[in-house]
Amino acid sequence: MITAIKWLDKNFEKYILVFLLIVITGVLSLQVVMRFIFNSPTFWSDRVAQLSLVISTFFSISYCIRRGSSLKIDLLIKAIPAHAAKALTLLVKVILLAFFSLLAAASWVTLGQYVERGTTDVALGMPITYLYTLVFAGLVLTVIRCVQALVFEFFPEKNPEVLAKIITSPPASDTKDDKDK
């Protein structure tokens, strides 16, 4: 059970993003074949590709935060003292958590409005709530990843990737003096 949770923690967004990329590529390739070879374009393929791209955007935010590869200015971080850089990094993580929490709350309200109205997508004929549910799920996952990033900031030993680097990295015992001998 723990192994499955660790695997999901590390790979969940990655596999969703790969699946969505395959969907986008497959659907758009089908559209090209249907349009130019059979002269009978599909009416739904563009919408499926568009929705897949929107959903992948929200899951990729979560994936980037999990990997620690969110947008940042490394030059500024390296130019200030270490304790100030750590404080700035912490502040950015708190701001990201607040921002994505507000987005998730707004997404929840929007999802509720679409559930009440029962709106359907014209091109696909399916309830639009499916799209907003996936957007909400992506934002909730992003909030979870922001909380994880804050926990890993205070307790780096809890981060399995940091632990793996510590365990597998060779000891740094070779100094310049040792090499000269």
C-alpha positions in Angstrom: 0.0 0.0 0.0 2.7 2.4 0.9 4.6 1.6 -2.2 1.6 2.4 -4.3 1.1 5.7 -2.6 4.8 6.6 -3.1 4.5 5.6 -6.8 1.4 7.8 -7.2 3.1 10.7 -5.4 6.0 10.5 -7.8 4.2 9.6 -11.1 0.5 10.6 -11.0 0.7 13.9 -12.9 3.3 12.5 -15.3 1.1 9.7 -16.5 -2.0 12.0 -16.8 0.1 14.4 -18.9 1.4 11.6 -21.1 -2.1 10.3 -21.6 -3.5 13.7 -22.5 -0.6 14.3 -25.0 -1.4 11.0 -26.6 -5.1 12.0 -26.8 -4.3 15.4 -28.4 -1.9 13.8 -30.9 -4.3 11.0 -31.8 -7.3 13.1 -32.1 -5.6 15.8 -34.2 -4.0 13.1 -36.4 -7.4 11.6 -36.9 -8.8 15.0 -37.9 -6.1 15.5 -40.5 -6.7 12.0 -42.0 -10.5 12.5 -42.0 -10.3 16.0 -43.5 -7.6 15.5 -46.2 -7.9 11.8 -47.1 -11.6 11.1 -46.6 -12.9 14.7 -47.1 -15.1 14.3 -44.1 -13.9 16.3 -41.1 -15.0 15.4 -37.6 -16.9 18.1 -35.7 -15.7 17.0 -32.2 -11.9 16.5 -32.5 -10.9 20.1 -32.2 -12.9 20.5 -29.0 -11.5 17.3 -27.5 -7.9 18.5 -28.2 -8.7 21.9 -26.8 -10.2 20.5 -23.6 -7.3 18.0 -23.2 -4.8 20.9 -23.5 -6.7 23.0 -20.9 -6.8 20.0 -18.5 -3.1 19.3 -19.1 -2.3 22.9 -18.2 -3.7 22.5 -14.7 -2.1 19.1 -14.1 1.3 20.4 -15.4 1.3 23.2 -12.8 1.0 20.6 -10.1 3.7 18.5 -11.8 6.1 21.5 -12.0 5.6 22.4 -8.3 6.2 18.7 -7.3 9.4 18.7 -9.2 10.5 22.1 -7.9 10.7 23.5 -11.4 8.3 26.4 -11.1 9.2 29.7 -12.6 11.8 31.6 -10.6 14.7 34.0 -11.0 17.8 32.1 -10.1 20.0 35.2 -10.6 18.2 37.0 -7.8 18.3 33.9 -5.5 22.1 33.5 -6.0 22.7 37.3 -5.6 21.3 37.6 -2.1 22.6 36.0 1.1 21.6 32.4 1.8 19.2 33.1 4.7 17.5 35.8 2.6 17.2 33.4 -0.3 15.7 30.8 1.9 13.2 33.4 3.3 12.3 34.6 -0.2 11.8 31.0 -1.4 9.6 30.3 1.5 7.6 33.5 0.9 7.1 32.5 -2.8 5.9 29.1 -1.8 3.4 30.6 0.7 2.1 33.0 -2.0 1.7 30.1 -4.5 -0.2 28.2 -1.9 -2.5 31.1 -1.2 -3.0 31.9 -5.0 -3.8 28.3 -6.0 -6.1 27.9 -2.9 -8.1 30.9 -4.1 -8.2 29.5 -7.6 -9.4 26.1 -6.3 -12.1 27.8 -4.3 -13.2 29.9 -7.3 -13.2 26.7 -9.4 -15.4 25.0 -6.9 -17.9 27.8 -7.0 -17.9 27.7 -10.8 -18.3 24.0 -10.8 -21.3 24.3 -8.5 -22.9 26.8 -10.9 -22.4 24.5 -13.9 -23.9 21.6 -11.9 -27.0 23.6 -11.1 -27.5 24.7 -14.7 -26.8 21.3 -16.2 -24.9 22.9 -19.1 -23.7 20.6 -21.9 -20.9 21.1 -24.3 -22.3 21.8 -27.7 -19.6 20.0 -29.8 -19.4 16.9 -27.5 -22.9 16.7 -26.1 -21.6 15.9 -22.7 -22.1 17.8 -19.4 -19.5 20.6 -19.1 -19.2 19.7 -15.4 -16.7 17.0 -16.5 -14.3 19.6 -17.7 -14.7 21.8 -14.6 -14.3 18.8 -12.3 -11.0 17.9 -13.9 -9.9 21.6 -13.7 -10.9 21.6 -10.0 -9.0 18.3 -9.4 -5.9 19.8 -11.0 -6.1 22.8 -8.8 -6.7 20.8 -5.6 -3.7 18.6 -6.6 -1.7 21.8 -7.1 -2.6 23.0 -3.6 -1.6 19.6 -2.2 1.8 19.9 -4.0 2.2 23.4 -2.6 1.7 22.1 0.9 4.1 19.3 0.2 6.7 21.9 -1.0 6.3 23.8 2.2 6.7 20.6 4.3 9.8 19.7 2.3 11.2 23.2 2.9 11.0 22.8 6.6 11.7 19.1 6.7 13.9 18.2 3.7 14.5 14.7 5.0 10.8 14.0 4.4 11.3 14.5 0.6 11.9 11.0 -0.9 13.9 12.5 -3.8 16.2 14.3 -1.4 16.6 11.1 0.6 17.4 9.2 -2.6 20.1 11.7 -3.6 21.7 11.6 -0.2 21.8 7.8 -0.1 23.1 7.3 -3.7 25.5 10.2 -3.9 29.2 9.4 -3.2 30.8 10.8 -0.1 32.5 14.2 -0.7 35.8 13.2 1.0 38.0 14.1 -1.9 39.4 17.5 -1.2 42.2 19.3 -2.9 44.7 18.4 -0.2 43.8 14.7 -0.6 44.4 14.8 -4.3 47.9 16.3 -3.9 49.1 13.5 -1.7 
